[in-house]
Amino acid sequence: MIKSELVSRIAAGNPHLYHRDVQNVVDAILNQIVSAMTQGDRVELRGFGAFSVRIRRARTGRDPRTGSAVQVAEKAMPYFKPGKEMVGRLNAIPTEAKASVSLR
């Protein structure tokens, strides 16, 4: 599911809300999560999971085309740890339904 599909599903489930208002709310939530992570904070949504930042150290990599050594700079990477409730709900899916779930 992409963001526009998420907004459409929320708007369809809440006919009293305008599509543009749902779009603004989803954008605001995602922007606040990114903003908090940019400041080094951890964002925890109970029952859903926690977003945090992990630092990848600088390292020496290899150029796949030439095989020569390349310096890769230190970088911050987003990390998501699913909550206990989410994991429980995902593992409660019947086996037939799991086969139809695709990973992107």
C-alpha positions as CSV (number, residue, x, y, z in Angstrom):
1,M,0.0,0.0,0.0
2,I,1.3,3.4,-0.8
3,K,0.4,6.7,0.9
4,S,-2.3,7.7,-1.5
5,E,-4.0,4.3,-1.0
6,L,-3.8,4.7,2.8
7,V,-5.4,8.2,2.5
8,S,-8.2,6.8,0.2
9,R,-9.0,3.9,2.6
10,I,-9.1,6.2,5.6
11,A,-11.3,8.7,3.7
12,A,-13.6,5.9,2.5
13,G,-14.0,4.6,6.1
14,N,-14.8,8.0,7.4
15,P,-17.3,9.6,5.0
16,H,-17.7,12.6,7.3
17,L,-14.1,13.7,6.6
18,Y,-12.9,15.4,3.4
19,H,-10.3,13.6,1.4
20,R,-8.0,16.6,1.6
21,D,-8.3,16.8,5.4
22,V,-7.3,13.1,5.7
23,Q,-4.4,13.8,3.4
24,N,-3.3,16.8,5.6
25,V,-3.6,14.6,8.8
26,V,-1.5,11.8,7.3
27,D,1.1,14.2,6.0
28,A,1.2,15.9,9.4
29,I,1.7,12.6,11.3
30,L,4.5,11.5,8.9
31,N,6.2,14.9,9.0
32,Q,6.2,14.8,12.8
33,I,7.7,11.3,12.9
34,V,10.4,12.3,10.5
35,S,11.0,15.6,12.4
36,A,11.4,13.8,15.8
37,M,13.7,11.2,14.2
38,T,15.8,14.0,12.7
39,Q,16.3,15.4,16.2
40,G,17.4,12.0,17.4
41,D,14.2,11.1,19.2
42,R,12.5,7.8,19.3
43,V,8.8,7.7,18.2
44,E,6.7,5.0,19.9
45,L,3.1,4.2,18.8
46,R,1.8,1.7,21.4
47,G,0.5,-1.4,19.7
48,F,2.1,-0.5,16.4
49,G,5.8,-0.1,16.9
50,A,8.7,2.2,17.4
51,F,10.7,4.3,15.0
52,S,14.3,5.2,15.8
53,V,17.5,6.1,14.1
54,R,20.6,3.9,13.8
55,I,24.0,5.2,12.8
56,R,25.9,3.2,10.2
57,R,29.6,3.6,10.7
58,A,31.9,4.7,7.9
59,R,33.4,1.8,6.1
60,T,35.3,0.8,3.0
61,G,33.1,-0.7,0.3
62,R,33.7,-2.0,-3.2
63,D,32.6,-0.6,-6.5
64,P,30.7,-3.5,-8.1
65,R,31.7,-2.5,-11.6
66,T,35.4,-2.0,-11.1
67,G,36.1,-3.8,-7.9
68,S,38.0,-0.9,-6.5
69,A,37.8,0.2,-2.9
70,V,35.4,3.1,-2.1
71,Q,35.0,5.0,1.1
72,V,31.4,5.0,2.3
73,A,30.6,7.8,4.8
74,E,28.8,7.4,8.1
75,K,25.0,7.8,7.7
76,A,21.8,7.7,9.8
77,M,19.3,5.0,8.8
78,P,15.7,4.8,9.9
79,Y,14.8,1.7,12.0
80,F,11.3,0.3,12.8
81,K,10.7,-2.3,15.5
82,P,7.1,-3.7,15.4
83,G,5.1,-3.7,18.6
84,K,4.0,-6.8,20.4
85,E,0.3,-6.3,19.4
86,M,1.2,-5.9,15.7
87,V,3.3,-9.0,15.7
88,G,0.5,-10.9,17.4
89,R,-2.1,-9.7,14.9
90,L,0.2,-10.6,11.9
91,N,0.8,-14.1,13.2
92,A,-2.9,-14.6,13.8
93,I,-3.6,-14.5,10.0
94,P,-4.8,-17.9,8.7
95,T,-2.3,-19.7,6.5
96,E,-4.4,-19.2,3.3
97,A,-4.4,-15.5,3.8
98,K,-0.6,-15.4,4.4
99,A,0.0,-16.9,0.9
100,S,-1.8,-13.9,-0.7
101,V,0.1,-11.3,1.3
102,S,3.0,-10.0,-0.9
103,L,6.1,-8.3,0.4
104,R,7.3,-5.2,-1.3
